[in-house]
Amino acid sequence: MRTPHPRLTRATRRTSTYSGPSGECVQIAELADGVWAVRDSKNPTGPTLIVTPTQWTTFTTGIRNGKFV
Protein backbone atom coordinates (compact mmCIF):
# COMPACT_ATOMS: atom_id res chain seq x y z
CA MET A 1 0.00 0.00 0.00
CA ARG A 2 1.24 3.47 -0.89
CA THR A 3 1.67 6.15 1.72
CA PRO A 4 0.22 9.48 0.58
CA HIS A 5 2.49 12.48 0.39
CA PRO A 6 2.25 14.44 3.69
CA ARG A 7 0.88 17.55 1.99
CA LEU A 8 -2.03 15.46 0.70
CA THR A 9 -2.84 13.86 4.04
CA ARG A 10 -3.23 17.33 5.58
CA ALA A 11 -5.28 18.68 2.66
CA THR A 12 -8.79 19.91 3.34
CA ARG A 13 -10.87 18.54 0.48
CA ARG A 14 -14.14 19.91 -0.83
CA THR A 15 -16.89 18.28 -2.83
CA SER A 16 -19.04 20.28 -5.20
CA THR A 17 -22.45 21.32 -3.93
CA TYR A 18 -23.75 20.11 -7.32
CA SER A 19 -22.78 16.53 -6.43
CA GLY A 20 -25.65 14.18 -5.73
CA PRO A 21 -26.00 11.58 -2.99
CA SER A 22 -24.55 8.83 -5.21
CA GLY A 23 -21.00 9.77 -4.18
CA GLU A 24 -19.80 9.89 -7.78
CA CYS A 25 -17.92 13.14 -7.73
CA VAL A 26 -14.57 14.82 -7.70
CA GLN A 27 -12.98 16.27 -4.59
CA ILE A 28 -10.55 19.18 -4.68
CA ALA A 29 -8.09 20.74 -2.26
CA GLU A 30 -6.06 23.90 -2.68
CA LEU A 31 -2.60 23.20 -1.29
CA ALA A 32 -0.34 25.71 0.45
CA ASP A 33 1.73 26.48 -2.64
CA GLY A 34 -1.34 27.33 -4.74
CA VAL A 35 -1.55 24.06 -6.64
CA TRP A 36 -4.77 22.02 -6.67
CA ALA A 37 -5.17 18.36 -5.70
CA VAL A 38 -8.02 16.54 -7.47
CA ARG A 39 -9.25 13.03 -6.69
CA ASP A 40 -12.19 10.70 -7.25
CA SER A 41 -14.37 10.63 -4.14
CA LYS A 42 -15.16 6.95 -4.69
CA ASN A 43 -11.47 6.10 -4.43
CA PRO A 44 -9.98 8.35 -1.72
CA THR A 45 -6.80 6.26 -1.45
CA GLY A 46 -6.34 6.21 -5.22
CA PRO A 47 -4.26 8.57 -7.32
CA THR A 48 -4.44 12.34 -6.94
CA LEU A 49 -3.97 14.70 -9.85
CA ILE A 50 -1.94 17.81 -9.03
CA VAL A 51 -2.53 20.84 -11.27
CA THR A 52 -1.05 24.33 -11.35
CA PRO A 53 -3.19 27.41 -10.69
CA THR A 54 -3.16 28.20 -14.43
CA GLN A 55 -4.29 24.68 -15.32
CA TRP A 56 -7.07 24.82 -12.70
CA THR A 57 -8.32 28.20 -13.96
CA THR A 58 -8.28 26.97 -17.57
CA PHE A 59 -10.22 23.85 -16.58
CA THR A 60 -12.86 25.62 -14.47
CA THR A 61 -13.31 28.34 -17.10
CA GLY A 62 -13.83 25.62 -19.71
CA ILE A 63 -16.50 24.02 -17.54
CA ARG A 64 -18.34 27.32 -17.07
CA ASN A 65 -18.23 27.95 -20.83
CA GLY A 66 -19.61 24.50 -21.71
CA LYS A 67 -16.39 23.27 -23.30
CA PHE A 68 -16.68 19.76 -21.82
CA VAL A 69 -20.35 19.06 -22.52
N, C-alpha and C positions, 0 to 999 in steps of 0.2 A: 504494500500500500504506500502511495506517495504521501509525503508530508507537505502541506501547502506552504507556500512562501509566507513568512511572518506578516508581511504587509497585507496579505489577503485574509489571514485569520483575524486580524483586527479591523477589517473593513466593515463599515456599516452599510448593508445592502438595502436597496429599495426595490419594491415591485410596483409596476404601474397600477394606477387606480382603474385603468381600463381592463385589467386582467379579471377574468371570471373566476368562479370557485373551482374550476377544473384543475387549477394548479399548473396549467401549461402556459408558462410565461417566462420572460427574461427578467433577471435581477441585475441591477447595476449598483456600482459603488464608486464614488469619486475618491481617489486616493490622494494622499498628502501632496504628491508632486504634480497634481493636476491631471494625471492620466485616469482613464476610466477602466474599471474591471467589469466585464459582462459575463454572466453565466446562465445556464439553463436551470430554472428553479426545480425541475424534476430530478436533476442530477447535481446536487450541491457539492458533492465531492469530485465531480468531473472537472474537465478542463475549464479554464477561465481565459477569456480573450481580453488582452490589454490593448487599449487604443489611446492614441494621443488626443489632446484637446481638439486639434484640427480635424482629425478623423471623426471624433464624436459629433462635432458640430456639423460636418458634412453629412453624416448619417442621419442625424435628427432633422436637419433641414430637408433632406430628401424624403423622409417620412411625412413631414408636414406638407410637402408639395406633391404628394401622391406618386413619387418616383418608384416606389416598390409595390404598387398595387397590381 
